């Protein structure tokens, strides 16, 4: 997995987890045991040099008393505000499948997204001349994504969750 390029989200999550591990002086060996991986593998995971599974994330968050939902939400907001995307293409907008998927400009993709776009182009999944959103179109769409997320957040706060 030497060609692994983590997303901006993965890098930020790993960075925040490393900060909490250091803050509370928890050993990587202990967390590695909890996650069921070697200390060497855990070190790579927590540096975002290898993929972190949802199980790893849940275990680390539980061990460090981190609310996983809050962590993911704050990281997602940060990355979206920076205009960085992990996916080169968006197939769905506001819960509707798009007839013509959006292709994001190369400068808005993180390393993972750029690799994904290259893979899609190699297998013919994206034409070289596929329509690309302009910077202005991206900014307008991002604004509507933030508005929709805020709307959902307000409404979902009133929905009881299953225990």
NORBELPE-V967942 format. One record per residue. SS is DSSP state (H for helix, E for strand, L for the rest). PSI is psi as a letter, one per 20 degrees, with the letter a starting at -180 (none if undefined). OMEGA is omega in degrees with one decimal (none if undefined). Layout:
BEGIN
SS	PSI	OMEGA
SS	PSI	OMEGA
END
This chain:
BEGIN
L	k	-177.3
L	i	180.0
L	j	179.8
L	p	176.1
L	o	-176.6
L	q	175.1
L	r	174.9
H	h	177.9
H	g	179.8
H	g	179.6
H	g	-178.0
H	g	177.6
H	g	179.8
H	g	179.4
H	g	179.9
H	h	178.2
H	g	176.9
H	h	178.3
H	g	179.4
H	h	176.8
H	g	178.4
H	g	-178.3
H	g	-176.6
L	j	176.2
L	l	177.2
L	p	-177.1
L	q	176.2
H	h	179.9
H	g	178.8
H	g	179.7
H	h	177.1
H	g	178.2
H	g	178.2
H	h	-178.0
H	i	179.0
L	k	177.8
L	r	177.5
L	r	178.5
H	h	178.7
H	g	178.2
H	g	179.5
H	g	178.4
H	g	178.6
H	h	179.3
H	g	-174.3
H	i	172.8
L	j	-178.0
L	k	175.6
L	i	174.0
L	q	-179.3
L	q	175.4
L	p	178.3
L	r	175.3
H	h	177.8
H	g	177.0
H	g	-178.4
H	g	-179.7
H	g	-179.6
H	g	-179.2
H	g	179.2
H	g	178.0
H	g	-178.0
H	h	-177.2
L	j	-179.9
L	l	177.5
L	p	175.2
L	o	-174.8
H	h	179.3
H	g	178.4
H	g	178.8
H	g	-178.7
H	g	-179.8
H	g	-178.5
H	h	178.3
H	g	178.6
H	g	178.9
H	g	179.8
H	g	-177.0
H	g	178.1
H	h	178.0
H	h	176.7
L	i	178.6
L	k	-177.9
L	p	-179.5
E	q	176.3
L	h	179.6
L	p	-179.8
L	i	-174.7
E	q	171.8
E	p	-179.1
E	i	-175.3
E	p	175.0
E	p	-179.1
L	l	175.3
L	k	177.5
E	p	176.5
E	p	-178.2
E	p	174.5
E	g	178.1
E	o	-178.2
E	q	173.9
E	p	168.9
E	p	-176.8
L	q	178.7
L	q	-176.9
H	h	-176.7
H	i	177.1
H	j	-178.5
E	q	170.5
L	a	-177.1
H	h	178.4
H	g	-179.0
H	g	178.4
H	g	177.7
H	g	179.4
H	g	179.0
H	g	178.5
H	g	178.6
H	g	179.3
H	g	178.9
H	h	-179.6
H	h	-178.7
L	j	177.9
L	j	179.6
L	h	178.6
L	p	177.3
L	q	178.5
L	h	-177.3
L	k	178.4
L	q	-179.7
L	p	179.8
E	p	178.5
L	p	174.7
L	r	178.6
H	g	179.5
H	g	178.1
H	h	177.3
H	g	-179.0
H	g	178.5
H	g	178.4
H	g	177.8
H	g	178.6
H	g	179.9
H	h	176.4
H	g	179.0
H	g	178.1
H	g	179.7
H	g	179.1
H	g	178.1
H	g	178.5
H	g	179.5
H	g	179.8
H	g	178.7
H	g	-177.5
H	h	-178.4
H	h	178.0
L	h	-179.7
L	i	-179.6
L	p	178.1
L	q	179.7
L	q	177.6
L	q	179.1
L	none	none
END
